[in-house]
Amino acid sequence: MAAKINLLVNLPAGFYRAPALRPVFARLARMARVRKRSHDTADQIRPDLTWADAVLMWSWPALTDDLLDAASRLRFAGQLDVSQAAARIALGRGLAVSTARGAWSPAVAEMALALALATLRKVSDYHAAMRRGAEKWVRVFPTDIDPEERQLTGRPVGIIGFGAVGRRLAELLAPFACRPLRVYDPFVSADVAARYGARPARLRDLVRGSDVVVLCAASNAGTRHLLARREIAALRRGAVLVNVARAALVDTAALVARLRRGDLYAAIDVFDAEPLPRSSPLRRLPNAYLTPHRAGGVMESVVRIVGWLADDLENHLARRPLRYPLTAAMLPALDR
């Protein structure tokens, strides 16, 4: 029987206390001598990294050239996420890296759909009013119906960023017959978009032509303020903007200014500062629907993401191809 390798698992402490993860940690223990740590800095992780043949971690501390120079035994890194800079370093060194960032995508896509539906149908407004005992019942049908409450079916939808989240969202939208379904992603071909019932569009055309716009793109130098003042001004009257990606994609000041006009709705899961300050104007806008960065963070995602990394560690040890390898083609989709 082959000798066990040294495996450093560097994750937040809550991972080690989660009952749902006990089976995967037991599986890792059968493959390796495991050290469980929760280091946040390069100085903290360095001694354990020099001991390790493999590491499973989130994306911090970043595996820099300096750290990897010290980690002479390291042959495999499994990461929940990875930045562009760290990915370039690993690829340049030929380090075998698996990234399970796609394991968040199903839950994020479901949240995007949920926010779009809830905003169009004003679900949270009705819920809050019912809690307060201040709801308004339709007395004269149909003239009492709020014209701003709408169905999703048949509406034009735009998806910005067509990676794993955007593609899963397109699949979820299929029963709603959203026509047209436009996508903006410079790295995705028309053929790929067509397989999901979508068609590529210029950003300005997507923004102008969609009743629902969903942000699914990565945050990097090329996407900062992708929706700036001009794009936000071009959003249709009554449109719903959903952001389950990164706050940096949107000029928040311009979005707040447009929301104050009262002719736009926004459903936002990500913010420039988190936790969102109590003084944020977004908290006071009735047409801003807010969730505390919850899109991907369900337990199914956590189990899936650690399980995928365990799968690829096993593949690495058996000298089989990795199922979730980091590749150069993935770089544009990574956060900076």
C-alpha positions in Angstrom: 0.0 0.0 0.0 1.4 3.4 -1.0 2.5 5.7 1.9 0.2 8.5 2.8 1.0 11.9 1.6 1.1 15.0 3.8 -2.1 17.1 3.2 -2.6 20.6 4.5 -6.2 21.6 4.7 -6.4 25.4 5.2 -10.0 26.5 5.5 -12.1 28.7 7.9 -12.6 27.0 11.3 -16.3 26.5 10.6 -15.6 23.9 7.9 -14.1 21.6 10.6 -17.2 21.9 12.8 -19.8 21.3 10.1 -21.5 17.8 10.5 -22.2 17.7 6.7 -18.5 17.7 6.0 -17.5 14.9 8.3 -17.7 12.2 5.5 -15.4 14.1 3.2 -12.8 14.8 6.0 -12.9 11.1 6.9 -12.3 10.3 3.2 -9.3 12.7 3.2 -7.9 11.1 6.3 -7.9 7.7 4.4 -5.8 9.3 1.7 -3.3 11.4 3.6 -1.9 12.6 6.9 -4.0 15.7 7.4 -3.3 18.9 9.1 -6.3 21.1 9.6 -5.5 24.8 9.8 -7.1 28.2 9.4 -4.2 30.4 8.4 -4.9 33.9 7.1 -1.4 35.2 6.3 1.6 34.0 4.4 3.8 33.9 7.5 1.2 31.7 9.3 0.9 29.2 6.5 4.6 28.9 5.5 5.7 26.3 8.0 2.7 24.0 7.2 3.1 24.5 3.5 6.8 23.4 3.6 5.5 20.1 5.2 2.8 19.5 2.7 2.7 17.4 -0.5 -0.8 18.8 -1.2 -3.0 21.6 0.0 -6.7 22.1 0.0 -7.7 25.8 0.6 -9.9 28.7 -0.3 -7.9 31.4 -2.1 -5.9 32.9 0.8 -3.2 33.3 1.6 -2.4 33.5 -2.1 0.2 31.0 -3.3 2.8 33.5 -4.3 6.2 32.7 -5.9 7.8 33.3 -2.5 5.5 30.7 -0.7 5.9 28.2 -3.5 9.7 28.5 -3.4 9.5 27.4 0.2 7.1 24.6 -0.5 9.5 22.3 -2.3 7.3 19.2 -1.6 4.1 20.6 -2.9 2.7 18.9 -6.0 -1.1 19.6 -5.9 -3.3 22.4 -4.8 -7.0 22.2 -4.6 -8.7 25.6 -4.2 -12.2 26.7 -3.6 -11.4 29.8 -5.7 -8.3 31.4 -7.1 -7.4 34.8 -8.3 -6.0 35.6 -11.7 -2.6 36.5 -10.3 -2.3 33.3 -8.2 -3.6 31.2 -11.2 -0.9 32.7 -13.5 1.8 31.8 -11.0 0.6 28.2 -10.5 0.2 27.6 -14.3 3.7 29.1 -14.9 5.2 26.7 -12.5 3.4 23.7 -13.8 1.7 23.0 -10.4 -1.3 20.7 -10.6 -4.2 22.8 -9.5 -7.9 22.0 -9.2 -10.4 24.7 -8.7 -13.9 24.0 -7.5 -15.3 27.5 -7.9 -17.9 26.1 -10.3 -19.5 24.2 -7.4 -21.0 27.5 -6.3 -22.7 28.1 -9.6 -26.0 26.0 -9.2 -26.9 27.9 -6.0 -25.9 31.3 -7.4 -28.0 30.8 -10.5 -31.0 29.7 -8.4 -30.6 32.8 -6.3 -30.5 35.0 -9.4 -33.8 33.4 -10.6 -35.4 33.7 -7.2 -34.5 37.4 -6.9 -35.8 38.2 -10.4 -39.1 36.4 -9.7 -39.5 37.9 -6.2 -38.8 41.4 -7.5 -41.1 41.2 -10.5 -43.9 39.7 -8.3 -43.1 42.0 -5.3 -43.0 39.0 -3.0 -40.9 40.7 -0.2 -43.2 43.8 -0.3 -46.3 41.6 0.2 -44.5 39.6 2.9 -43.5 42.7 4.9 -46.9 44.3 4.5 -48.6 41.1 5.8 -46.3 41.0 8.8 -47.2 44.6 9.6 -50.9 44.0 9.0 -50.8 46.7 6.4 -51.4 44.7 3.2 -53.7 46.0 0.5 -56.3 43.5 -0.9 -57.6 43.8 -4.4 -61.2 45.2 -4.0 -62.0 46.1 -7.6 -60.7 43.5 -10.0 -58.7 44.0 -12.2 -58.3 47.8 -11.9 -56.7 47.5 -8.4 -53.9 45.3 -9.7 -50.5 47.0 -9.4 -49.2 47.3 -13.0 -45.6 47.1 -11.8 -46.2 43.5 -10.6 -45.3 41.3 -13.6 -44.6 37.8 -14.6 -41.3 36.6 -15.9 -42.6 34.4 -18.7 -42.0 35.8 -22.1 -40.0 38.8 -21.0 -36.7 39.8 -22.6 -33.8 38.9 -20.3 -30.1 39.8 -20.5 -27.3 37.9 -18.8 -23.9 39.6 -18.4 -21.2 37.0 -18.0 -21.8 33.6 -19.5 -19.7 31.3 -17.5 -21.0 28.5 -15.2 -23.4 30.7 -13.4 -24.8 32.4 -16.5 -25.2 29.1 -18.4 -27.0 27.5 -15.5 -29.3 30.5 -15.2 -30.1 30.2 -18.9 -31.1 26.5 -18.3 -33.3 27.6 -15.4 -34.9 30.2 -17.6 -35.8 27.8 -20.4 -39.4 27.0 -19.1 -40.1 30.8 -18.9 -39.6 31.2 -22.7 -37.8 34.5 -22.2 -37.5 36.1 -25.6 -35.0 37.2 -26.5 -32.4 35.8 -24.1 -29.4 38.0 -24.7 -25.9 37.4 -23.3 -22.9 39.7 -23.1 -19.6 37.9 -22.7 -16.6 38.7 -25.1 -15.2 35.3 -24.5 -18.2 33.2 -25.5 -19.0 32.4 -29.1 -22.4 32.6 -30.7 -22.5 28.8 -31.0 -22.0 28.3 -27.3 -24.7 30.9 -26.5 -27.1 29.2 -29.0 -26.8 25.9 -27.2 -28.5 27.6 -24.2 -31.2 29.3 -26.3 -29.4 32.6 -26.1 -27.8 35.0 -28.5 -24.8 37.3 -28.0 -25.4 41.1 -27.8 -23.5 44.2 -27.3 -23.7 45.4 -23.8 -25.6 48.6 -24.7 -28.1 46.7 -26.7 -28.6 44.1 -23.9 -29.1 46.8 -21.3 -31.6 48.8 -23.5 -33.5 45.8 -24.6 -34.0 43.7 -21.4 -36.7 43.8 -18.8 -34.5 41.8 -16.5 -30.7 42.2 -16.5 -28.6 39.7 -14.4 -24.9 40.2 -13.6 -22.9 37.0 -13.4 -19.5 38.2 -14.5 -16.2 38.0 -12.7 -14.6 41.1 -11.1 -11.4 42.1 -12.7 -9.8 45.1 -14.4 -11.9 44.6 -17.5 -15.2 44.5 -15.7 -14.9 47.2 -13.1 -18.0 49.5 -13.4 -19.1 47.5 -16.4 -22.5 49.1 -15.6 -21.4 52.7 -15.2 -23.5 55.8 -15.3 -24.3 55.6 -19.0 -25.3 51.9 -18.9 -27.5 52.4 -15.8 -29.2 55.4 -17.4 -29.9 53.2 -20.5 -31.8 50.5 -18.4 -35.5 50.4 -19.4 -38.0 52.1 -17.2 -39.3 49.5 -14.7 -36.4 47.1 -15.5 -35.1 44.7 -12.8 -31.3 44.6 -12.3 -30.0 41.6 -10.4 -26.5 41.4 -9.1 -25.3 38.0 -7.8 -21.7 38.6 -9.1 -19.5 41.3 -7.6 -20.3 44.8 -6.4 -17.4 46.3 -8.4 -19.3 45.5 -11.7 -21.7 48.4 -10.9 -21.2 52.1 -10.2 -23.1 52.1 -7.0 -23.4 55.9 -6.8 -25.0 55.9 -10.2 -27.3 53.0 -9.4 -28.5 54.8 -6.2 -29.2 57.9 -8.2 -31.2 56.0 -10.7 -33.1 54.1 -8.0 -34.0 57.4 -6.3 -35.9 58.3 -9.5 -38.2 55.4 -8.7 -38.3 53.9 -12.2 -35.9 51.0 -11.7 -35.8 48.0 -9.4 -32.6 46.3 -8.2 -32.1 43.0 -6.4 -28.6 43.0 -4.9 -26.7 40.3 -3.1 -23.2 41.8 -3.2 -21.9 45.2 -1.9 -18.9 47.4 -2.0 -18.5 47.1 1.7 -19.6 44.0 3.6 -21.3 43.9 5.9 -23.4 46.6 4.3 -23.1 49.8 6.5 -26.3 50.8 8.3 -25.9 54.2 6.7 -26.0 52.9 3.2 -28.7 54.6 1.1 -29.6 51.3 -0.4 -31.2 50.3 2.9 -33.7 53.2 2.6 -34.7 52.7 -1.0 -38.0 50.8 -1.4 -37.1 49.6 -4.9 -33.8 48.0 -3.7 -34.2 44.4 -2.6 -31.2 43.3 -0.6 -29.8 40.0 0.6 -26.6 39.6 2.7 -24.3 37.9 0.1 -26.1 34.6 0.3 -26.3 33.5 -3.3 -23.8 30.6 -3.3 -23.6 29.9 0.4 -26.0 27.0 1.0 -24.7 23.8 2.6 -25.1 21.8 -0.6 -22.6 24.2 -2.2 -20.1 23.6 0.6 -20.4 19.9 0.5 -20.1 19.9 -3.3 -17.1 22.2 -3.4 -15.0 20.3 -0.8 -16.1 17.0 -2.4 -14.9 18.1 -5.8 -11.4 18.9 -4.4 -11.3 15.5 -2.7 -12.2 13.9 -6.0 -9.3 15.6 -7.7 -6.8 14.9 -5.0 -7.7 11.2 -5.4 -7.3 11.6 -9.2 -3.9 13.2 -8.7 -2.7 10.4 -6.4 -3.9 7.8 -8.9 -2.3 9.7 -11.7 -5.6 10.1 -13.5 -6.6 13.3 -15.3 -8.0 16.0 -13.0 -11.7 16.5 -13.4 -11.7 20.2 -12.3 -8.3 21.5 -13.5 -7.2 25.1 -13.6 -6.4 26.0 -17.2 -5.2 29.1 -19.0 -8.6 29.4 -20.7 -10.2 30.1 -17.4 -8.1 33.2 -16.6 -10.6 35.8 -18.0 -13.4 34.4 -15.8 -11.4 34.7 -12.6 -11.6 37.6 -10.2 -8.6 39.9 -10.0 
